Amino acid sequence: MNRWLAGGFALLLLWVWIAFIAAWPSGWAHLPLAAGVVLIAVGIVRSDPGNDAER
């Protein structure tokens, strides 16, 4: 797993914690969700499908 995907999944976990566990009532709580989705998309686009080392 490359660092883009790892960072994206970490931000998604942060969003789950902020939105559901801490229940922070703010629109800013969704910023980690947006950033995490973007980082996961970047990680998928930048990955090399022929290289098994990063899978």
N, CA, C and O atoms as a Tripos MOL2 file, in Angstrom:
@<TRIPOS>MOLECULE
protein
  220   219    55     0     0
PROTEIN
NO_CHARGES

@<TRIPOS>ATOM
      1 N           0.8550   -1.1740    0.0000 N.3       1 MET1
      2 CA          0.0000    0.0000    0.0000 C.3       1 MET1
      3 C           0.9000    1.2360    0.0000 C.2       1 MET1
      4 O           1.8300    1.3460    0.7990 O.2       1 MET1
      5 N           0.6090    2.1470   -0.8980 N.am      2 ASN2
      6 CA          1.4540    3.3380   -0.9600 C.3       2 ASN2
      7 C           0.9940    4.4020    0.0310 C.2       2 ASN2
      8 O          -0.0500    4.2630    0.6680 O.2       2 ASN2
      9 N           1.7710    5.4450    0.1500 N.am      3 ARG3
     10 CA          1.4910    6.4590    1.1760 C.3       3 ARG3
     11 C           0.2470    7.2770    0.8740 C.2       3 ARG3
     12 O          -0.3740    7.8010    1.7990 O.2       3 ARG3
     13 N          -0.1390    7.4030   -0.3950 N.am      4 TRP4
     14 CA         -1.3690    8.1350   -0.7270 C.3       4 TRP4
     15 C          -2.5880    7.3860   -0.1910 C.2       4 TRP4
     16 O          -3.4800    7.9820    0.4130 O.2       4 TRP4
     17 N          -2.6120    6.0820   -0.4180 N.am      5 LEU5
     18 CA         -3.7350    5.2820    0.0750 C.3       5 LEU5
     19 C          -3.7440    5.2290    1.5970 C.2       5 LEU5
     20 O          -4.8030    5.3240    2.2180 O.2       5 LEU5
     21 N          -2.5770    5.0790    2.1940 N.am      6 ALA6
     22 CA         -2.5090    5.0350    3.6560 C.3       6 ALA6
     23 C          -2.9860    6.3550    4.2660 C.2       6 ALA6
     24 O          -3.7230    6.3540    5.2520 O.2       6 ALA6
     25 N          -2.5740    7.4570    3.6910 N.am      7 GLY7
     26 CA         -3.0320    8.7570    4.1780 C.3       7 GLY7
     27 C          -4.5260    8.9480    3.9870 C.2       7 GLY7
     28 O          -5.2010    9.5160    4.8450 O.2       7 GLY7
     29 N          -5.0410    8.4720    2.8610 N.am      8 GLY8
     30 CA         -6.4730    8.5740    2.6100 C.3       8 GLY8
     31 C          -7.2930    7.7640    3.5910 C.2       8 GLY8
     32 O          -8.3100    8.2350    4.0990 O.2       8 GLY8
     33 N          -6.8510    6.5420    3.8580 N.am      9 PHE9
     34 CA         -7.5740    5.7080    4.8180 C.3       9 PHE9
     35 C          -7.4650    6.2720    6.2380 C.2       9 PHE9
     36 O          -8.4070    6.1710    7.0240 O.2       9 PHE9
     37 N          -6.3190    6.8620    6.5600 N.am     10 ALA10
     38 CA         -6.1770    7.4830    7.8820 C.3      10 ALA10
     39 C          -7.1340    8.6640    8.0350 C.2      10 ALA10
     40 O          -7.7240    8.8530    9.0990 O.2      10 ALA10
     41 N          -7.2890    9.4550    6.9800 N.am     11 LEU11
     42 CA         -8.2260   10.5780    7.0460 C.3      11 LEU11
     43 C          -9.6730   10.1020    7.1190 C.2      11 LEU11
     44 O         -10.5000   10.7320    7.7770 O.2      11 LEU11
     45 N          -9.9830    8.9970    6.4490 N.am     12 LEU12
     46 CA        -11.3380    8.4530    6.5590 C.3      12 LEU12
     47 C         -11.6140    7.9580    7.9750 C.2      12 LEU12
     48 O         -12.7160    8.1380    8.4930 O.2      12 LEU12
     49 N         -10.6230    7.3400    8.5960 N.am     13 LEU13
     50 CA        -10.8010    6.9210    9.9890 C.3      13 LEU13
     51 C         -10.9550    8.1270   10.9150 C.2      13 LEU13
     52 O         -11.7410    8.0870   11.8620 O.2      13 LEU13
     53 N         -10.2080    9.1950   10.6440 N.am     14 LEU14
     54 CA        -10.3620   10.4200   11.4260 C.3      14 LEU14
     55 C         -11.7620   10.9950   11.2570 C.2      14 LEU14
     56 O         -12.3630   11.4630   12.2230 O.2      14 LEU14
     57 N         -12.2830   10.9630   10.0320 N.am     15 TRP15
     58 CA        -13.6370   11.4630    9.7910 C.3      15 TRP15
     59 C         -14.6760   10.6360   10.5420 C.2      15 TRP15
     60 O         -15.6100   11.1900   11.1210 O.2      15 TRP15
     61 N         -14.5170    9.3120   10.5340 N.am     16 VAL16
     62 CA        -15.4550    8.4610   11.2790 C.3      16 VAL16
     63 C         -15.4170    8.8240   12.7520 C.2      16 VAL16
     64 O         -16.4620    8.9050   13.3970 O.2      16 VAL16
     65 N         -14.2330    9.0430   13.2880 N.am     17 TRP17
     66 CA        -14.1270    9.3970   14.7020 C.3      17 TRP17
     67 C         -14.7780   10.7520   14.9750 C.2      17 TRP17
     68 O         -15.5180   10.8980   15.9480 O.2      17 TRP17
     69 N         -14.5080   11.7410   14.1280 N.am     18 ILE18
     70 CA        -15.0720   13.0780   14.3450 C.3      18 ILE18
     71 C         -16.5860   13.0720   14.1710 C.2      18 ILE18
     72 O         -17.3040   13.6480   14.9890 O.2      18 ILE18
     73 N         -17.0780   12.4320   13.1200 N.am     19 ALA19
     74 CA        -18.4990   12.5270   12.7840 C.3      19 ALA19
     75 C         -19.3810   11.6430   13.6570 C.2      19 ALA19
     76 O         -20.4960   12.0370   13.9980 O.2      19 ALA19
     77 N         -18.9070   10.4630   14.0230 N.am     20 PHE20
     78 CA        -19.7840    9.5180   14.7010 C.3      20 PHE20
     79 C         -19.4550    9.3010   16.1790 C.2      20 PHE20
     80 O         -20.3590    9.0950   16.9890 O.2      20 PHE20
     81 N         -18.1880    9.3440   16.5300 N.am     21 ILE21
     82 CA        -17.8180    9.0880   17.9250 C.3      21 ILE21
     83 C         -17.8220   10.3960   18.7170 C.2      21 ILE21
     84 O         -18.4540   10.4820   19.7700 O.2      21 ILE21
     85 N         -17.1220   11.4060   18.2160 N.am     22 ALA22
     86 CA        -17.0980   12.6890   18.9120 C.3      22 ALA22
     87 C         -18.3560   13.5050   18.6370 C.2      22 ALA22
     88 O         -18.7040   14.3880   19.4210 O.2      22 ALA22
     89 N         -19.0380   13.2200   17.5370 N.am     23 ALA23
     90 CA        -20.2750   13.9020   17.1300 C.3      23 ALA23
     91 C         -20.1090   15.4180   17.1330 C.2      23 ALA23
     92 O         -20.9030   16.1480   17.7260 O.2      23 ALA23
     93 N         -19.0660   15.8690   16.4620 N.am     24 TRP24
     94 CA        -18.7720   17.2870   16.3540 C.3      24 TRP24
     95 C         -19.7380   17.9100   15.3490 C.2      24 TRP24
     96 O         -19.6380   17.6070   14.1600 O.2      24 TRP24
     97 N         -20.6590   18.7580   15.7660 N.am     25 PRO25
     98 CA        -21.7000   19.2800   14.8730 C.3      25 PRO25
     99 C         -21.2230   20.4730   14.0510 C.2      25 PRO25
    100 O         -21.5740   21.6160   14.3470 O.2      25 PRO25
    101 N         -20.4380   20.2130   13.0380 N.am     26 SER26
    102 CA        -19.9280   21.2920   12.2120 C.3      26 SER26
    103 C         -19.7030   20.7670   10.8030 C.2      26 SER26
    104 O         -19.4180   19.5860   10.6010 O.2      26 SER26
    105 N         -19.8330   21.6480    9.8490 N.am     27 GLY27
    106 CA        -19.5480   21.2680    8.4730 C.3      27 GLY27
    107 C         -18.0800   20.9670    8.2370 C.2      27 GLY27
    108 O         -17.7180   20.2310    7.3190 O.2      27 GLY27
    109 N         -17.2260   21.5610    9.0980 N.am     28 TRP28
    110 CA        -15.7910   21.3240    8.9750 C.3      28 TRP28
    111 C         -15.4240   19.8830    9.3020 C.2      28 TRP28
    112 O         -14.3240   19.4380    8.9730 O.2      28 TRP28
    113 N         -16.3140   19.1570    9.9370 N.am     29 ALA29
    114 CA        -16.0300   17.7610   10.2680 C.3      29 ALA29
    115 C         -15.9150   16.9080    9.0100 C.2      29 ALA29
    116 O         -15.3410   15.8200    9.0490 O.2      29 ALA29
    117 N         -16.4570   17.3940    7.8980 N.am     30 HIS30
    118 CA        -16.4180   16.6230    6.6580 C.3      30 HIS30
    119 C         -15.1770   16.9160    5.8130 C.2      30 HIS30
    120 O         -15.0020   16.3260    4.7470 O.2      30 HIS30
    121 N         -14.3330   17.8050    6.2720 N.am     31 LEU31
    122 CA        -13.0930   18.0940    5.5520 C.3      31 LEU31
    123 C         -12.1750   16.8710    5.4590 C.2      31 LEU31
    124 O         -11.6280   16.6270    4.3830 O.2      31 LEU31
    125 N         -11.9760   16.0830    6.5400 N.am     32 PRO32
    126 CA        -11.1630   14.8670    6.3900 C.3      32 PRO32
    127 C         -11.7760   13.8570    5.4240 C.2      32 PRO32
    128 O         -11.0460   13.1110    4.7720 O.2      32 PRO32
    129 N         -13.0990   13.8200    5.3210 N.am     33 LEU33
    130 CA        -13.7480   12.9240    4.3630 C.3      33 LEU33
    131 C         -13.3740   13.3130    2.9410 C.2      33 LEU33
    132 O         -12.9820   12.4600    2.1450 O.2      33 LEU33
    133 N         -13.4910   14.5880    2.6220 N.am     34 ALA34
    134 CA        -13.1650   15.0520    1.2740 C.3      34 ALA34
    135 C         -11.6870   14.8400    0.9590 C.2      34 ALA34
    136 O         -11.3420   14.3730   -0.1270 O.2      34 ALA34
    137 N         -10.8230   15.1780    1.8980 N.am     35 ALA35
    138 CA         -9.3820   15.0090    1.6740 C.3      35 ALA35
    139 C          -9.0160   13.5350    1.5530 C.2      35 ALA35
    140 O          -8.1680   13.1740    0.7360 O.2      35 ALA35
    141 N          -9.6420   12.6850    2.3520 N.am     36 GLY36
    142 CA         -9.3600   11.2530    2.2790 C.3      36 GLY36
    143 C          -9.7710   10.6480    0.9550 C.2      36 GLY36
    144 O          -9.0490    9.8240    0.3950 O.2      36 GLY36
    145 N         -10.9270   11.0510    0.4480 N.am     37 VAL37
    146 CA        -11.3810   10.5380   -0.8470 C.3      37 VAL37
    147 C         -10.4490   11.0020   -1.9590 C.2      37 VAL37
    148 O         -10.1400   10.2360   -2.8710 O.2      37 VAL37
    149 N         -10.0040   12.2480   -1.8880 N.am     38 VAL38
    150 CA         -9.0760   12.7530   -2.9020 C.3      38 VAL38
    151 C          -7.7520   12.0000   -2.8370 C.2      38 VAL38
    152 O          -7.2050   11.6360   -3.8780 O.2      38 VAL38
    153 N          -7.2280   11.7610   -1.6440 N.am     39 LEU39
    154 CA         -5.9540   11.0400   -1.5280 C.3      39 LEU39
    155 C          -6.0800    9.5980   -2.0070 C.2      39 LEU39
    156 O          -5.1460    9.0740   -2.6160 O.2      39 LEU39
    157 N          -7.1980    8.9510   -1.7500 N.am     40 ILE40
    158 CA         -7.3930    7.5870   -2.2450 C.3      40 ILE40
    159 C          -7.4620    7.5890   -3.7660 C.2      40 ILE40
    160 O          -6.8920    6.7070   -4.4090 O.2      40 ILE40
    161 N          -8.1520    8.5690   -4.3510 N.am     41 ALA41
    162 CA         -8.2140    8.6620   -5.8100 C.3      41 ALA41
    163 C          -6.8280    8.9050   -6.4060 C.2      41 ALA41
    164 O          -6.4770    8.3070   -7.4240 O.2      41 ALA41
    165 N          -6.0480    9.7700   -5.7830 N.am     42 VAL42
    166 CA         -4.6830   10.0230   -6.2610 C.3      42 VAL42
    167 C          -3.8450    8.7550   -6.1490 C.2      42 VAL42
    168 O          -3.0670    8.4440   -7.0510 O.2      42 VAL42
    169 N          -3.9980    8.0300   -5.0580 N.am     43 GLY43
    170 CA         -3.2490    6.7870   -4.8890 C.3      43 GLY43
    171 C          -3.6040    5.7450   -5.9280 C.2      43 GLY43
    172 O          -2.7340    5.0080   -6.3920 O.2      43 GLY43
    173 N          -4.8750    5.6750   -6.3000 N.am     44 ILE44
    174 CA         -5.2900    4.7190   -7.3280 C.3      44 ILE44
    175 C          -4.7570    5.1300   -8.6900 C.2      44 ILE44
    176 O          -4.2760    4.2870   -9.4480 O.2      44 ILE44
    177 N          -4.8370    6.4200   -9.0090 N.am     45 VAL45
    178 CA         -4.3740    6.8930  -10.3150 C.3      45 VAL45
    179 C          -2.8630    6.7460  -10.4420 C.2      45 VAL45
    180 O          -2.3680    6.3890  -11.5110 O.2      45 VAL45
    181 N          -2.1330    7.0120   -9.3850 N.am     46 ARG46
    182 CA         -0.6710    6.9550   -9.4410 C.3      46 ARG46
    183 C          -0.1020    5.5500   -9.2940 C.2      46 ARG46
    184 O           1.0940    5.3540   -9.5100 O.2      46 ARG46
    185 N          -0.9170    4.5760   -8.9360 N.am     47 SER47
    186 CA         -0.3940    3.2220   -8.7260 C.3      47 SER47
    187 C          -0.0360    2.5760  -10.0570 C.2      47 SER47
    188 O          -0.6250    2.8750  -11.0950 O.2      47 SER47
    189 N           0.9220    1.7040   -9.9980 N.am     48 ASP48
    190 CA          1.3730    0.9690  -11.1710 C.3      48 ASP48
    191 C           0.7370   -0.4130  -11.1340 C.2      48 ASP48
    192 O           1.0900   -1.2220  -10.2760 O.2      48 ASP48
    193 N          -0.1990   -0.7090  -12.0470 N.am     49 PRO49
    194 CA         -0.8840   -2.0010  -11.9760 C.3      49 PRO49
    195 C           0.0290   -3.1910  -12.2710 C.2      49 PRO49
    196 O          -0.3130   -4.3260  -11.9400 O.2      49 PRO49
    197 N           1.1750   -2.9440  -12.8840 N.am     50 GLY50
    198 CA          2.0810   -4.0310  -13.1880 C.3      50 GLY50
    199 C           3.0590   -4.3400  -12.0730 C.2      50 GLY50
    200 O           3.7780   -5.3360  -12.1470 O.2      50 GLY50
    201 N           3.1030   -3.5150  -11.0470 N.am     51 ASN51
    202 CA          4.0510   -3.6920   -9.9580 C.3      51 ASN51
    203 C           3.3410   -4.3370   -8.7740 C.2      51 ASN51
    204 O           2.4760   -3.7150   -8.1570 O.2      51 ASN51
    205 N           3.6950   -5.5680   -8.4550 N.am     52 ASP52
    206 CA          3.0510   -6.2830   -7.3600 C.3      52 ASP52
    207 C           3.5610   -5.8400   -5.9930 C.2      52 ASP52
    208 O           2.9610   -6.1880   -4.9770 O.2      52 ASP52
    209 N           4.6430   -5.0880   -5.9450 N.am     53 ALA53
    210 CA          5.2150   -4.6960   -4.6580 C.3      53 ALA53
    211 C           4.3350   -3.6890   -3.9230 C.2      53 ALA53
    212 O           4.3810   -3.6260   -2.6950 O.2      53 ALA53
    213 N           3.5380   -2.9040   -4.6370 N.am     54 GLU54
    214 CA          2.7190   -1.8810   -3.9940 C.3      54 GLU54
    215 C           1.2770   -2.3210   -3.7770 C.2      54 GLU54
    216 O           0.4430   -1.5110   -3.3740 O.2      54 GLU54
    217 N           0.9770   -3.5550   -4.0310 N.am     55 ARG55
    218 CA         -0.3940   -4.0310   -3.8330 C.3      55 ARG55
    219 C          -0.5950   -4.5370   -2.4530 C.2      55 ARG55
    220 O          -1.6920   -4.9780   -2.1100 O.2      55 ARG55
@<TRIPOS>BOND
     1     1     2 1
     2     2     3 1
     3     3     4 2
     4     3     5 am
     5     5     6 1
     6     6     7 1
     7     7     8 2
     8     7     9 am
     9     9    10 1
    10    10    11 1
    11    11    12 2
    12    11    13 am
    13    13    14 1
    14    14    15 1
    15    15    16 2
    16    15    17 am
    17    17    18 1
    18    18    19 1
    19    19    20 2
    20    19    21 am
    21    21    22 1
    22    22    23 1
    23    23    24 2
    24    23    25 am
    25    25    26 1
    26    26    27 1
    27    27    28 2
    28    27    29 am
    29    29    30 1
    30    30    31 1
    31    31    32 2
    32    31    33 am
    33    33    34 1
    34    34    35 1
    35    35    36 2
    36    35    37 am
    37    37    38 1
    38    38    39 1
    39    39    40 2
    40    39    41 am
    41    41    42 1
    42    42    43 1
    43    43    44 2
    44    43    45 am
    45    45    46 1
    46    46    47 1
    47    47    48 2
    48    47    49 am
    49    49    50 1
    50    50    51 1
    51    51    52 2
    52    51    53 am
    53    53    54 1
    54    54    55 1
    55    55    56 2
    56    55    57 am
    57    57    58 1
    58    58    59 1
    59    59    60 2
    60    59    61 am
    61    61    62 1
    62    62    63 1
    63    63    64 2
    64    63    65 am
    65    65    66 1
    66    66    67 1
    67    67    68 2
    68    67    69 am
    69    69    70 1
    70    70    71 1
    71    71    72 2
    72    71    73 am
    73    73    74 1
    74    74    75 1
    75    75    76 2
    76    75    77 am
    77    77    78 1
    78    78    79 1
    79    79    80 2
    80    79    81 am
    81    81    82 1
    82    82    83 1
    83    83    84 2
    84    83    85 am
    85    85    86 1
    86    86    87 1
    87    87    88 2
    88    87    89 am
    89    89    90 1
    90    90    91 1
    91    91    92 2
    92    91    93 am
    93    93    94 1
    94    94    95 1
    95    95    96 2
    96    95    97 am
    97    97    98 1
    98    98    99 1
    99    99   100 2
   100    99   101 am
   101   101   102 1
   102   102   103 1
   103   103   104 2
   104   103   105 am
   105   105   106 1
   106   106   107 1
   107   107   108 2
   108   107   109 am
   109   109   110 1
   110   110   111 1
   111   111   112 2
   112   111   113 am
   113   113   114 1
   114   114   115 1
   115   115   116 2
   116   115   117 am
   117   117   118 1
   118   118   119 1
   119   119   120 2
   120   119   121 am
   121   121   122 1
   122   122   123 1
   123   123   124 2
   124   123   125 am
   125   125   126 1
   126   126   127 1
   127   127   128 2
   128   127   129 am
   129   129   130 1
   130   130   131 1
   131   131   132 2
   132   131   133 am
   133   133   134 1
   134   134   135 1
   135   135   136 2
   136   135   137 am
   137   137   138 1
   138   138   139 1
   139   139   140 2
   140   139   141 am
   141   141   142 1
   142   142   143 1
   143   143   144 2
   144   143   145 am
   145   145   146 1
   146   146   147 1
   147   147   148 2
   148   147   149 am
   149   149   150 1
   150   150   151 1
   151   151   152 2
   152   151   153 am
   153   153   154 1
   154   154   155 1
   155   155   156 2
   156   155   157 am
   157   157   158 1
   158   158   159 1
   159   159   160 2
   160   159   161 am
   161   161   162 1
   162   162   163 1
   163   163   164 2
   164   163   165 am
   165   165   166 1
   166   166   167 1
   167   167   168 2
   168   167   169 am
   169   169   170 1
   170   170   171 1
   171   171   172 2
   172   171   173 am
   173   173   174 1
   174   174   175 1
   175   175   176 2
   176   175   177 am
   177   177   178 1
   178   178   179 1
   179   179   180 2
   180   179   181 am
   181   181   182 1
   182   182   183 1
   183   183   184 2
   184   183   185 am
   185   185   186 1
   186   186   187 1
   187   187   188 2
   188   187   189 am
   189   189   190 1
   190   190   191 1
   191   191   192 2
   192   191   193 am
   193   193   194 1
   194   194   195 1
   195   195   196 2
   196   195   197 am
   197   197   198 1
   198   198   199 1
   199   199   200 2
   200   199   201 am
   201   201   202 1
   202   202   203 1
   203   203   204 2
   204   203   205 am
   205   205   206 1
   206   206   207 1
   207   207   208 2
   208   207   209 am
   209   209   210 1
   210   210   211 1
   211   211   212 2
   212   211   213 am
   213   213   214 1
   214   214   215 1
   215   215   216 2
   216   215   217 am
   217   217   218 1
   218   218   219 1
   219   219   220 2
@<TRIPOS>SUBSTRUCTURE
     1 MET1         2 RESIDUE 1 A MET
     2 ASN2         6 RESIDUE 1 A ASN
     3 ARG3        10 RESIDUE 1 A ARG
     4 TRP4        14 RESIDUE 1 A TRP
     5 LEU5        18 RESIDUE 1 A LEU
     6 ALA6        22 RESIDUE 1 A ALA
     7 GLY7        26 RESIDUE 1 A GLY
     8 GLY8        30 RESIDUE 1 A GLY
     9 PHE9        34 RESIDUE 1 A PHE
    10 ALA10       38 RESIDUE 1 A ALA
    11 LEU11       42 RESIDUE 1 A LEU
    12 LEU12       46 RESIDUE 1 A LEU
    13 LEU13       50 RESIDUE 1 A LEU
    14 LEU14       54 RESIDUE 1 A LEU
    15 TRP15       58 RESIDUE 1 A TRP
    16 VAL16       62 RESIDUE 1 A VAL
    17 TRP17       66 RESIDUE 1 A TRP
    18 ILE18       70 RESIDUE 1 A ILE
    19 ALA19       74 RESIDUE 1 A ALA
    20 PHE20       78 RESIDUE 1 A PHE
    21 ILE21       82 RESIDUE 1 A ILE
    22 ALA22       86 RESIDUE 1 A ALA
    23 ALA23       90 RESIDUE 1 A ALA
    24 TRP24       94 RESIDUE 1 A TRP
    25 PRO25       98 RESIDUE 1 A PRO
    26 SER26      102 RESIDUE 1 A SER
    27 GLY27      106 RESIDUE 1 A GLY
    28 TRP28      110 RESIDUE 1 A TRP
    29 ALA29      114 RESIDUE 1 A ALA
    30 HIS30      118 RESIDUE 1 A HIS
    31 LEU31      122 RESIDUE 1 A LEU
    32 PRO32      126 RESIDUE 1 A PRO
    33 LEU33      130 RESIDUE 1 A LEU
    34 ALA34      134 RESIDUE 1 A ALA
    35 ALA35      138 RESIDUE 1 A ALA
    36 GLY36      142 RESIDUE 1 A GLY
    37 VAL37      146 RESIDUE 1 A VAL
    38 VAL38      150 RESIDUE 1 A VAL
    39 LEU39      154 RESIDUE 1 A LEU
    40 ILE40      158 RESIDUE 1 A ILE
    41 ALA41      162 RESIDUE 1 A ALA
    42 VAL42      166 RESIDUE 1 A VAL
    43 GLY43      170 RESIDUE 1 A GLY
    44 ILE44      174 RESIDUE 1 A ILE
    45 VAL45      178 RESIDUE 1 A VAL
    46 ARG46      182 RESIDUE 1 A ARG
    47 SER47      186 RESIDUE 1 A SER
    48 ASP48      190 RESIDUE 1 A ASP
    49 PRO49      194 RESIDUE 1 A PRO
    50 GLY50      198 RESIDUE 1 A GLY
    51 ASN51      202 RESIDUE 1 A ASN
    52 ASP52      206 RESIDUE 1 A ASP
    53 ALA53      210 RESIDUE 1 A ALA
    54 GLU54      214 RESIDUE 1 A GLU
    55 ARG55      218 RESIDUE 1 A ARG
